[in-house]
Amino acid sequence: MEDTSIFQDKSIMPTREELADKLGNSFVWWQNICEFVIDRYPAGKEEWTHSGKKYGWNFRIKDKKRAIVYLLPRANYFKAAFVFGQKAVDQIMESELNQGIKTELMNARKYAEGRGIRIEVVNGENLPDIYKLVEIKLNN
């Protein structure tokens, strides 16, 4: 199964209504994450970007120079994605976050900008971990 956006047409930026329709019940969790990030960082800029034919449309909230969180729309769910530098990775490894997240992060390929992780959001169970990752991202 390909891991691509449900929105592929580069000429049509997704609307809130289309997003709600495609995400179904998980749309509320998308909204909760966006509200959490903007509450913690009111200057956050929300934007859709089209990453090419291979990935399609994705959403991100960024500060002046980097993405805080990426939200990747899929059929009836989405993924929250992050990229962390070494200082943040060290903080995550010392935290009380889910061990699966820590393992995935340590197994992620290391790039100049850091290590990336994607977390599936199909219900609200992992929102506390995502919120903690947002806070770590904002503090590093």
DOZALO-43565 format. One record per residue: x, y, z of N, C-alpha, C in turn; residue number from 1; residue in three letters. Coordinates in Angstrom, 1 decimal. Example, Ala and Ser with C-alpha at 12.3 -4.5 7.8 and 13.67 -1.06 7.14 Angstrom:
2
R_13.2_-5.7_7.8_12.3_-4.5_7.8_13.2_-3.3_7.8_1_ALA
R_12.8_-2.2_7.1_13.7_-1.1_7.1_12.9_0.0_7.9_2_SER
This chain:
140
R_0.8_-1.2_0.0_0.0_0.0_0.0_0.9_1.2_0.0_1_MET
R_0.6_2.2_-0.9_1.4_3.4_-1.0_1.0_4.3_0.1_2_GLU
R_2.0_5.0_0.6_1.7_6.0_1.7_1.7_7.4_1.1_3_ASP
R_0.6_7.7_0.5_0.5_9.0_-0.2_-0.8_9.8_0.3_4_THR
R_-0.8_11.0_0.1_-1.9_11.9_0.4_-3.2_11.5_-0.3_5_SER
R_-4.3_11.7_0.3_-5.6_11.4_-0.4_-5.9_12.6_-1.4_6_ILE
R_-5.1_13.6_-1.3_-5.3_14.8_-2.2_-4.1_14.8_-3.2_7_PHE
R_-4.3_14.5_-4.4_-3.3_14.4_-5.4_-3.2_15.6_-6.4_8_GLN
R_-4.3_16.1_-6.8_-4.4_17.1_-7.9_-3.7_18.4_-7.4_9_ASP
R_-2.6_18.7_-8.0_-1.8_19.8_-7.7_-2.6_21.1_-7.9_10_LYS
R_-3.5_21.1_-8.8_-4.2_22.4_-9.2_-5.4_22.7_-8.2_11_SER
R_-5.7_21.7_-7.3_-6.8_21.9_-6.4_-6.3_21.8_-4.9_12_ILE
R_-6.2_22.9_-4.2_-5.8_22.8_-2.8_-7.0_22.3_-2.0_13_MET
R_-6.7_21.4_-1.1_-7.9_20.8_-0.3_-8.6_21.9_0.5_14_PRO
R_-9.9_21.8_0.6_-10.7_22.7_1.5_-10.9_22.0_2.8_15_THR
R_-11.3_22.8_3.8_-11.7_22.2_5.1_-12.8_21.2_5.0_16_ARG
R_-13.8_21.5_4.1_-14.9_20.6_4.0_-14.5_19.2_3.4_17_GLU
R_-13.6_19.3_2.3_-13.1_18.1_1.7_-12.3_17.3_2.7_18_GLU
R_-11.5_18.0_3.5_-10.6_17.3_4.5_-11.5_16.6_5.5_19_LEU
R_-12.5_17.3_6.0_-13.5_16.7_7.0_-14.1_15.5_6.4_20_ALA
R_-14.5_15.6_5.2_-15.2_14.4_4.5_-14.3_13.2_4.4_21_ASP
R_-13.1_13.5_3.9_-12.1_12.4_3.7_-11.6_11.7_5.0_22_LYS
R_-11.4_12.6_6.0_-10.9_12.0_7.3_-11.9_11.4_8.2_23_LEU
R_-13.2_11.7_7.9_-14.3_11.1_8.7_-14.1_11.4_10.2_24_GLY
R_-14.2_10.4_11.0_-14.2_10.6_12.5_-12.9_11.1_13.0_25_ASN
R_-11.8_10.9_12.2_-10.5_11.4_12.7_-10.3_12.9_12.5_26_SER
R_-11.2_13.6_11.8_-11.1_15.0_11.6_-11.0_15.8_12.9_27_PHE
R_-11.7_15.3_13.9_-11.7_16.0_15.2_-10.3_16.0_15.8_28_VAL
R_-9.6_14.9_15.6_-8.2_14.8_16.2_-7.3_15.8_15.4_29_TRP
R_-7.5_15.9_14.1_-6.7_16.9_13.3_-6.9_18.3_13.8_30_TRP
R_-8.1_18.6_14.1_-8.5_19.9_14.6_-7.8_20.1_16.0_31_GLN
R_-7.9_19.1_16.8_-7.3_19.2_18.2_-5.8_19.5_18.1_32_ASN
R_-5.1_18.8_17.2_-3.7_19.0_17.1_-3.4_20.4_16.6_33_ILE
R_-4.1_20.9_15.6_-3.9_22.2_15.1_-4.1_23.3_16.2_34_CYS
R_-5.2_23.1_16.9_-5.5_24.0_18.0_-4.5_24.0_19.1_35_GLU
R_-4.0_22.8_19.4_-2.9_22.7_20.5_-1.7_23.4_20.0_36_PHE
R_-1.2_23.2_18.8_0.0_23.9_18.3_-0.2_25.4_18.3_37_VAL
R_-1.3_25.9_17.8_-1.5_27.3_17.7_-1.7_27.9_19.1_38_ILE
R_-2.2_27.2_20.0_-2.4_27.6_21.4_-1.0_27.8_22.0_39_ASP
R_-0.1_26.9_21.7_1.3_26.9_22.3_2.2_27.9_21.5_40_ARG
R_1.9_28.1_20.2_2.7_29.0_19.4_1.8_29.8_18.5_41_TYR
R_1.2_30.9_19.1_0.2_31.7_18.3_0.6_32.2_17.0_42_PRO
R_1.9_32.4_16.8_2.4_32.9_15.5_2.6_31.9_14.5_43_ALA
R_2.2_30.6_14.8_2.3_29.5_13.9_1.6_29.8_12.6_44_GLY
R_2.2_29.4_11.5_1.6_29.6_10.1_1.2_28.3_9.6_45_LYS
R_-0.1_28.2_9.3_-0.7_27.0_8.7_-0.6_27.1_7.2_46_GLU
R_-0.2_26.0_6.6_-0.1_26.0_5.1_-0.2_24.6_4.5_47_GLU
R_-0.9_24.5_3.4_-0.9_23.3_2.6_0.3_23.4_1.6_48_TRP
R_1.0_22.3_1.4_2.0_22.2_0.4_1.8_21.0_-0.5_49_THR
R_2.1_21.1_-1.8_2.1_20.0_-2.6_3.5_19.5_-2.9_50_HIS
R_3.8_18.3_-2.5_5.1_17.7_-2.5_5.4_16.9_-3.7_51_SER
R_4.7_17.1_-4.8_4.9_16.3_-6.0_4.0_15.2_-6.1_52_GLY
R_4.1_14.5_-7.3_3.2_13.4_-7.6_3.3_12.3_-6.7_53_LYS
R_4.5_12.0_-6.1_4.7_10.9_-5.3_4.0_11.0_-3.9_54_LYS
R_3.8_12.3_-3.4_3.3_12.5_-2.1_2.0_13.3_-2.1_55_TYR
R_1.7_14.2_-3.0_0.5_15.0_-3.0_0.5_16.1_-2.0_56_GLY
R_-0.8_16.5_-1.6_-0.9_17.6_-0.7_-0.8_17.2_0.8_57_TRP
R_0.0_18.0_1.5_0.1_17.8_3.0_0.0_19.1_3.6_58_ASN
R_-0.2_19.1_4.9_-0.4_20.3_5.7_0.7_20.4_6.8_59_PHE
R_1.0_21.7_7.0_2.0_21.8_8.1_1.8_23.1_8.9_60_ARG
R_2.2_23.2_10.1_2.2_24.4_10.9_3.7_24.7_11.2_61_ILE
R_4.1_25.9_10.9_5.5_26.2_11.0_5.8_27.5_11.8_62_LYS
R_7.0_27.6_12.3_7.4_28.9_12.8_8.1_29.7_11.7_63_ASP
R_8.9_30.6_12.1_9.6_31.4_11.1_10.5_30.6_10.1_64_LYS
R_11.1_29.6_10.6_12.1_28.9_9.8_12.0_27.4_9.7_65_LYS
R_11.1_26.8_10.4_11.0_25.3_10.4_9.5_24.9_10.6_66_ARG
R_9.3_23.6_10.2_8.0_23.1_10.5_7.9_22.6_11.9_67_ALA
R_6.8_22.8_12.6_6.6_22.3_13.9_6.0_20.9_13.8_68_ILE
R_5.0_20.8_12.9_4.3_19.5_12.7_3.8_19.4_11.3_69_VAL
R_3.9_18.3_10.7_3.3_18.0_9.4_2.0_17.1_9.7_70_TYR
R_0.9_17.4_9.0_-0.2_16.5_9.1_-0.5_16.0_7.7_71_LEU
R_-0.5_14.7_7.6_-0.5_14.0_6.3_-1.8_13.3_6.1_72_LEU
R_-2.8_13.8_5.3_-4.1_13.2_5.2_-4.1_11.9_4.5_73_PRO
R_-4.8_10.9_5.0_-5.0_9.6_4.4_-6.5_9.3_4.5_74_ARG
R_-7.0_8.2_3.9_-8.4_7.9_3.9_-8.8_7.5_5.3_75_ALA
R_-9.7_8.3_5.9_-10.2_8.0_7.3_-9.2_8.1_8.4_76_ASN
R_-8.1_8.6_8.2_-7.1_8.8_9.3_-6.0_9.8_8.7_77_TYR
R_-5.1_10.1_9.5_-3.9_11.0_9.1_-2.7_10.6_9.9_78_PHE
R_-1.6_11.1_9.5_-0.3_10.9_10.2_0.2_12.3_10.6_79_LYS
R_0.7_12.3_11.8_1.4_13.5_12.4_2.9_13.2_12.2_80_ALA
R_3.6_14.1_11.6_5.0_13.8_11.3_5.9_14.9_11.9_81_ALA
R_7.0_14.6_12.4_8.0_15.5_13.0_9.4_15.2_12.5_82_PHE
R_10.2_16.2_12.5_11.7_16.0_12.3_12.4_16.7_13.5_83_VAL
R_13.2_15.9_14.2_13.9_16.3_15.4_15.4_16.3_15.3_84_PHE
R_16.0_17.4_15.7_17.5_17.4_15.8_17.9_16.6_17.0_85_GLY
R_19.2_16.4_17.2_19.8_15.5_18.2_19.4_15.9_19.6_86_GLN
R_19.4_17.2_19.9_19.0_17.7_21.2_17.6_17.2_21.6_87_LYS
R_16.7_17.4_20.7_15.3_17.0_20.9_15.2_15.4_21.0_88_ALA
R_16.0_14.7_20.1_16.0_13.3_20.2_16.4_12.8_21.6_89_VAL
R_17.5_13.4_22.1_17.9_13.0_23.4_16.9_13.3_24.5_90_ASP
R_16.1_14.4_24.4_15.1_14.7_25.3_13.9_13.7_25.2_91_GLN
R_13.6_13.3_24.0_12.5_12.3_23.8_12.9_11.0_24.4_92_ILE
R_14.2_10.6_24.2_14.6_9.3_24.7_14.6_9.3_26.3_93_MET
R_14.7_10.4_26.9_14.7_10.5_28.4_13.3_10.7_28.9_94_GLU
R_12.3_10.9_28.0_11.0_11.2_28.4_10.1_10.0_28.7_95_SER
R_8.9_10.2_29.1_8.0_9.1_29.4_7.1_8.8_28.2_96_GLU
R_7.5_9.2_27.0_6.8_8.9_25.8_6.7_7.4_25.5_97_LEU
R_5.7_7.0_24.7_5.5_5.6_24.3_6.8_5.0_23.8_98_ASN
R_7.1_3.8_24.2_8.4_3.2_23.8_8.4_2.9_22.3_99_GLN
R_7.3_2.7_21.7_7.2_2.5_20.2_7.7_3.7_19.5_100_GLY
R_7.3_4.9_20.0_7.7_6.1_19.3_9.3_6.3_19.5_101_ILE
R_9.8_6.0_20.6_11.2_6.1_20.9_12.0_5.1_19.9_102_LYS
R_11.5_3.9_19.8_12.1_2.9_19.0_12.1_3.3_17.5_103_THR
R_11.0_3.8_17.1_10.9_4.2_15.7_11.8_5.4_15.4_104_GLU
R_11.9_6.3_16.3_12.7_7.5_16.2_14.2_7.1_16.1_105_LEU
R_14.6_6.2_16.9_16.0_5.7_16.9_16.3_4.9_15.7_106_MET
R_15.3_4.2_15.1_15.5_3.5_13.9_15.4_4.3_12.6_107_ASN
R_15.0_5.6_12.8_14.9_6.4_11.6_16.2_6.8_11.1_108_ALA
R_16.3_7.0_9.8_17.5_7.4_9.2_17.9_8.8_9.6_109_ARG
R_19.1_9.1_9.9_19.6_10.4_10.4_20.0_11.3_9.2_110_LYS
R_19.4_12.4_9.0_19.7_13.4_8.0_20.3_14.6_8.6_111_TYR
R_20.7_15.6_7.8_21.3_16.8_8.3_20.3_17.5_9.2_112_ALA
R_19.1_17.5_8.8_18.1_18.2_9.6_17.6_17.4_10.8_113_GLU
R_17.9_16.2_10.9_17.5_15.4_12.0_16.9_14.1_11.7_114_GLY
R_16.2_13.5_12.6_15.5_12.2_12.4_14.0_12.5_12.3_115_ARG
R_13.3_11.8_11.4_11.9_12.0_11.2_11.1_10.8_11.7_116_GLY
R_9.9_11.1_12.1_8.9_10.1_12.6_7.5_10.5_12.2_117_ILE
R_6.7_9.4_11.8_5.3_9.6_11.5_4.5_8.7_12.4_118_ARG
R_3.4_9.3_12.9_2.6_8.6_13.8_1.1_8.6_13.3_119_ILE
R_0.6_7.4_13.1_-0.8_7.3_12.6_-1.8_7.8_13.7_120_GLU
R_-2.8_8.6_13.2_-3.8_9.0_14.2_-5.1_8.6_13.6_121_VAL
R_-5.7_7.5_14.3_-7.0_7.0_13.9_-8.0_7.2_15.0_122_VAL
R_-7.5_7.6_16.2_-8.4_7.9_17.3_-7.6_8.8_18.2_123_ASN
R_-8.1_9.1_19.3_-7.4_10.1_20.2_-6.4_9.5_21.2_124_GLY
R_-6.1_8.2_21.1_-5.3_7.5_22.0_-3.9_8.1_22.1_125_GLU
R_-3.3_8.4_21.0_-1.9_8.9_21.0_-1.7_10.4_21.0_126_ASN
R_-2.8_11.1_21.2_-2.7_12.6_21.2_-1.8_13.1_22.4_127_LEU
R_-1.8_12.5_23.6_-0.9_13.0_24.6_0.5_12.9_24.2_128_PRO
R_0.9_11.8_23.5_2.3_11.7_23.0_2.6_12.8_21.9_129_ASP
R_1.6_13.0_21.0_1.8_14.0_20.0_2.0_15.4_20.6_130_ILE
R_1.1_15.7_21.6_1.3_17.0_22.3_2.6_17.1_22.9_131_TYR
R_3.1_16.1_23.5_4.5_16.1_24.2_5.5_16.4_23.1_132_LYS
R_5.4_15.7_21.9_6.3_15.9_20.9_6.3_17.3_20.3_133_LEU
R_5.1_17.9_20.3_5.0_19.3_19.8_5.7_20.2_20.8_134_VAL
R_5.5_20.0_22.1_6.2_20.8_23.1_7.7_20.6_23.1_135_GLU
R_8.2_19.4_22.9_9.6_19.2_22.7_10.1_20.0_21.5_136_ILE
R_9.4_19.9_20.4_9.8_20.6_19.1_9.9_22.1_19.4_137_LYS
R_8.9_22.7_20.1_8.9_24.1_20.3_10.0_24.6_21.3_138_LEU
R_10.4_23.7_22.1_11.5_24.0_23.1_12.9_23.8_22.6_139_ASN
R_13.0_23.3_21.4_14.4_23.0_20.9_14.6_23.7_19.6_140_ASN
